[in-house]
Amino acid sequence: MRPGDCSRGCAHHDPGVFLAEAERVCRYRGLRLTPLRRLVLELIARSPHPLKAYDLLEQLKAHPGQRRAAPPTVYRALEFWLDQGFIHRIASQNSYVGCPHPTEPHPRAFLVCEHCQRVIELADHRFGRILSRQAARYGFQARAQVIEVQGRCEACAKAEASPEGGG
């Protein structure tokens, strides 16, 4: 498997390693890592599911020094991390997840569980090549490639199929 390929699914990363990588990249790129930006990324990294901006705002307000956080500050921090490639926006949920390989450009495909909201990122470069070839056939110049596939994750599908009928 090449770097950046997660054809078997990249569901989670170690939050400590992820935050250390973010700090390293910010230093390397000469970017300012404010306490608020770091906290927003930490909350996303530690969450087992995608977070909406207002969920982040509520969690921020629980931290000392952030009690007066407002929506614009959250959105600015989210925009910063989106621009740096450390998070992705899940359009169908209007939520945010951490990227398992933030320093490598890649097409994005997400498996989104409609039941538990879990998101698995598939960053297989084959998706990008197929989409680029198809776009070129029509003279279309693609700017970004994002695919969201809605369905049930393995755990929810098993729970639904169990005799207890978990769903």
QUIWOKA-V661032 format. One record per residue. N is the residue number from 1. PHI is phi in whole degrees, -180 to 180 (NA if undefined). PSI is psi in whole degrees, 0 to 359 (* if undefined). NEAR is the number of other C-alpha atoms within 10 Angstrom. Layout:
BEGIN
N_PHI_PSI_NEAR / N_PHI_PSI_NEAR
END
This chain:
BEGIN
1_NA_130_8 / 2_-76_156_8 / 3_-56_138_10 / 4_93_343_19 / 5_-86_126_19 / 6_-129_53_18 / 7_-63_340_16 / 8_-94_0_12 / 9_101_126_17 / 10_-113_96_18 / 11_-87_319_19 / 12_-146_166_19 / 13_-137_162_14 / 14_-73_120_10 / 15_-57_321_17 / 16_-64_316_12 / 17_-66_318_11 / 18_-61_314_22 / 19_-67_322_17 / 20_-63_320_11 / 21_-63_319_16 / 22_-62_317_21 / 23_-63_317_16 / 24_-62_314_12 / 25_-65_319_17 / 26_-62_316_14 / 27_-61_312_12 / 28_-61_320_9 / 29_-87_358_10 / 30_70_33_9 / 31_-99_150_12 / 32_-86_118_10 / 33_-99_95_16 / 34_-77_160_10 / 35_-57_322_11 / 36_-66_315_17 / 37_-60_316_18 / 38_-64_317_16 / 39_-65_319_19 / 40_-60_314_21 / 41_-65_321_25 / 42_-62_317_16 / 43_-62_319_18 / 44_-66_316_23 / 45_-63_325_27 / 46_-87_349_16 / 47_-79_136_14 / 48_-78_354_14 / 49_-143_164_19 / 50_-61_148_22 / 51_-115_138_22 / 52_-85_159_16 / 53_-58_319_18 / 54_-74_334_14 / 55_-66_317_12 / 56_-61_317_21 / 57_-58_315_22 / 58_-63_319_15 / 59_-68_322_16 / 60_-62_317_21 / 61_-64_342_14 / 62_-81_350_12 / 63_-95_137_12 / 64_-57_138_8 / 65_87_352_11 / 66_-121_11_16 / 67_-61_337_13 / 68_-101_14_12 / 69_-57_144_17 / 70_-128_160_14 / 71_-49_316_12 / 72_-60_325_11 / 73_-69_323_14 / 74_-66_313_19 / 75_-64_325_16 / 76_-66_318_13 / 77_-65_318_19 / 78_-62_317_23 / 79_-61_319_16 / 80_-58_309_16 / 81_-70_326_21 / 82_-62_313_18 / 83_-61_327_11 / 84_-87_355_16 / 85_83_12_19 / 86_-87_343_25 / 87_-136_162_22 / 88_-125_150_22 / 89_-96_129_19 / 90_-94_101_19 / 91_-60_319_11 / 92_-64_337_10 / 93_-110_351_13 / 94_51_51_11 / 95_-135_177_17 / 96_-132_142_23 / 97_-133_156_28 / 98_-75_151_29 / 99_-97_127_26 / 100_-69_345_24 / 101_-145_73_20 / 102_-71_342_20 / 103_-94_3_14 / 104_-118_124_14 / 105_-64_139_11 / 106_-160_150_21 / 107_-69_153_20 / 108_-119_134_19 / 109_-133_133_21 / 110_-122_136_21 / 111_-98_118_20 / 112_-115_116_22 / 113_-76_123_19 / 114_-73_345_15 / 115_-92_303_14 / 116_-101_356_12 / 117_73_7_18 / 118_-60_144_18 / 119_-125_130_26 / 120_-115_127_24 / 121_-91_129_25 / 122_-109_108_23 / 123_-109_53_26 / 124_-86_122_21 / 125_-64_343_18 / 126_-62_326_13 / 127_-58_312_18 / 128_-61_317_18 / 129_-65_317_12 / 130_-63_312_11 / 131_-64_319_14 / 132_-63_317_17 / 133_-63_316_12 / 134_-65_318_12 / 135_-62_317_13 / 136_-62_325_12 / 137_-57_330_9 / 138_-103_9_8 / 139_70_19_9 / 140_-88_134_11 / 141_-103_101_9 / 142_-72_137_10 / 143_-99_322_6 / 144_-148_153_10 / 145_-128_113_13 / 146_-138_127_15 / 147_-123_134_15 / 148_-122_123_16 / 149_-110_119_14 / 150_-90_143_15 / 151_173_211_14 / 152_-121_135_18 / 153_-73_169_18 / 154_-58_315_10 / 155_-64_317_12 / 156_-69_322_18 / 157_-63_318_16 / 158_-66_317_14 / 159_-63_321_13 / 160_-67_324_14 / 161_-82_347_12 / 162_-70_158_11 / 163_-58_331_8 / 164_-72_341_8 / 165_65_54_10 / 166_-59_7_11 / 167_-154_*_11
END
